[in-house]
Amino acid sequence: MIKKCLFPAAGYGTRFLPITKSIPKEMLPIGTKPLIQYGVEEAKSAGCNTMAIVTSKYKKAIEDYFDTHTDIEQNISGNSKEKLLEPLNSLIDSTIFTYTRQKEMKGLGHAILTGEPLIGNEPFAVILADDLCDNSGDTVLSQMVELYKKYPDYCIVAIEEIPKKDTDKYGVIDGEFIEYNIVKVSNMVEKPKPEDAPTNLAIIGRYILIPEIFDIIKETKPGKGGEIQITDALLTLAKQGKVLAYKFEGKRFDCGSIDGFMEASKYFSSNLL
């Protein structure tokens, strides 16, 4: 049902300067794989066969990565290193990658809107590659796709409980639990101060969106930080009773922060040993 996954990947990644001056944040490695590959693998596991990536003129490395490299492949052909590229090449061969460029950084809502020509008029997933998730069972997006099959007329956002002091870093939801891990959303606030936050249930970088979200984003005015926030656009649908929040199963790392990135590196490295 969900065949396309959108990856907003045009941001500057300024928290990781100076490395992100030339290397996209989404290409920073956890082990030997870049963050965005983990996201693509998660989308693939959830049934998506088309990855729609919103980039910028500074992020050609992402396009190059999901393409063949004839010189390297010829150089390692027939030796023990050949198998190191097999998972990536299999991903490339079985997946469609499409790209468009976001010319101005105007927020996540604007980035998603920029991807509209790649998506068309169908429901789609969104993964923010710097939210890296690990699961012993189904991936977070796979869990959400199963939920979407039950509630096909709703947008779905992934949420987790966070310390109340950190609400000013996230979009925060409020609503009523309709199942033990599913909230029907009545309110959404972008980065509220702890004293103003309605709950400590924060949205993380996994979404399933219905196509009408594009028209709503077009009518959404800039909000927090002067940017077009997807939280504000989703609030319009929440007021219509069309947004669910899902407390996912699994572990999530905020690799958009240096501390979270280092934690993920340590966690995945220990699992590889």
Residue pairs with C-beta under 8 A, 6 or more apart in sequence:
1 47
1 123
1 145
1 148
1 149
1 152
2 46
2 47
2 48
2 123
2 124
2 125
2 145
2 148
2 208
3 47
3 48
3 49
3 50
3 122
3 124
4 48
4 50
4 51
4 52
4 118
4 119
4 122
4 124
4 125
5 40
5 43
5 46
5 48
5 50
5 51
5 52
5 124
5 125
5 126
5 127
5 141
6 52
6 53
6 54
6 112
6 115
6 118
6 119
6 124
6 125
6 126
6 127
7 26
7 36
7 39
7 40
7 51
7 52
7 53
7 54
7 126
7 127
7 128
7 129
8 54
8 102
8 108
8 111
8 112
8 115
8 126
8 128
9 24
9 26
9 36
9 53
9 54
9 55
9 59
9 62
9 129
10 54
10 55
10 56
10 59
10 101
10 102
10 105
10 111
10 114
11 25
11 105
11 111
12 20
12 58
12 105
13 20
13 24
13 25
14 20
15 256
15 257
15 258
16 25
16 28
16 258
16 261
19 28
20 28
23 61
24 55
24 58
24 59
24 61
24 62
25 35
25 129
25 130
25 256
26 34
26 35
26 36
26 39
26 59
26 62
26 129
26 130
27 34
27 35
27 36
27 61
27 62
27 65
28 34
28 35
28 255
28 261
29 35
30 38
30 132
30 255
30 261
30 264
30 265
30 268
31 265
31 268
31 269
31 272
32 84
34 65
35 129
35 130
35 132
35 255
36 53
36 62
36 65
36 129
37 65
37 88
37 91
38 129
38 132
39 127
39 128
39 129
39 132
40 51
40 66
40 91
40 95
41 91
42 127
42 133
42 139
42 140
42 141
42 142
43 51
43 125
43 127
43 141
44 91
44 94
44 95
45 138
45 139
45 141
45 142
46 125
46 139
46 141
46 142
46 144
46 145
47 142
47 145
48 125
48 141
49 94
49 95
49 96
50 95
50 96
50 97
50 98
51 66
51 95
51 96
51 97
51 98
52 98
52 99
52 100
52 115
52 118
52 119
52 124
53 62
53 63
53 97
53 98
53 99
53 100
54 99
54 100
54 101
54 102
54 111
54 112
54 114
54 115
54 118
55 62
55 63
55 99
55 100
55 101
55 102
56 101
56 102
56 103
56 105
57 101
62 99
63 97
63 99
66 91
66 92
66 95
66 97
67 92
68 89
68 92
72 85
73 85
76 82
76 84
76 85
98 118
99 118
100 114
100 115
100 117
100 118
101 114
102 110
102 111
102 114
104 110
105 111
106 222
106 227
106 228
107 222
107 223
107 225
107 227
107 228
107 229
107 230
108 128
108 227
108 228
108 229
108 230
109 217
109 220
109 227
109 228
109 229
109 230
109 231
109 232
109 233
110 217
110 227
110 228
112 126
112 209
112 213
112 214
112 217
112 230
113 214
113 217
113 218
113 228
116 214
119 211
119 214
120 211
121 211
122 211
123 148
123 152
123 208
123 209
123 210
123 211
124 208
124 209
124 211
125 141
125 144
125 145
125 206
125 207
125 208
125 209
126 205
126 206
126 207
126 208
126 209
127 141
127 205
127 206
128 204
128 205
128 206
128 256
129 205
129 255
130 205
130 254
130 255
130 256
131 204
131 205
131 206
131 252
131 253
131 254
131 255
131 256
132 252
132 253
132 255
132 264
133 139
133 140
133 206
133 248
133 250
133 251
133 252
133 253
134 250
134 251
134 252
134 253
134 267
134 268
135 249
135 250
135 251
136 250
137 249
138 146
138 249
139 250
140 158
140 206
140 248
140 249
140 250
140 252
141 206
143 246
143 248
143 249
143 250
144 156
144 158
144 206
144 208
144 246
144 248
145 208
147 156
147 182
147 244
147 246
148 154
148 156
148 208
151 244
153 210
153 242
154 210
154 242
154 243
154 244
155 207
155 208
155 209
155 210
155 213
155 234
155 237
155 242
155 243
155 244
156 207
156 208
156 243
156 244
156 245
156 246
157 171
157 173
157 185
157 203
157 206
157 207
157 234
157 243
157 244
157 245
157 246
158 203
158 204
158 205
158 206
158 207
158 245
158 246
158 248
159 173
159 183
159 201
159 202
159 203
159 204
159 245
159 246
159 247
159 248
160 201
160 202
160 204
160 247
160 248
160 252
161 200
161 201
161 202
161 247
162 170
162 200
162 201
162 202
163 200
164 194
164 197
164 200
165 194
166 194
166 202
167 191
167 192
167 193
167 194
167 197
167 200
167 202
168 191
168 192
168 193
168 194
169 191
169 202
170 191
170 202
170 203
170 204
171 188
171 189
171 190
171 191
171 202
171 203
171 229
171 230
171 231
172 188
172 189
172 191
172 192
172 197
172 198
172 199
172 200
172 201
172 202
172 203
173 183
173 185
173 187
173 188
173 198
173 199
173 201
173 202
173 203
173 245
174 185
174 186
174 187
174 188
174 189
174 198
174 199
174 201
175 183
175 184
175 185
175 186
175 187
175 238
175 245
176 183
176 184
176 186
177 183
177 184
178 184
178 244
181 246
181 247
181 248
182 244
182 245
182 246
182 247
183 201
183 244
183 245
183 246
183 247
184 241
184 243
184 244
185 234
185 238
185 243
185 244
185 245
186 238
186 239
187 198
187 235
187 238
188 203
188 231
188 232
188 234
188 235
188 238
188 243
189 196
189 197
189 198
189 231
190 223
190 224
190 229
190 231
190 232
191 224
192 198
201 245
201 247
203 231
203 245
204 252
206 248
207 230
210 237
210 242
212 237
213 233
213 234
213 237
216 233
216 236
216 237
217 228
217 230
217 233
220 228
220 229
220 232
220 233
220 236
221 228
221 232
222 228
223 229
223 231
223 232
234 243
237 243
251 267
253 260
253 261
253 263
253 264
253 267
254 260
255 261
255 264
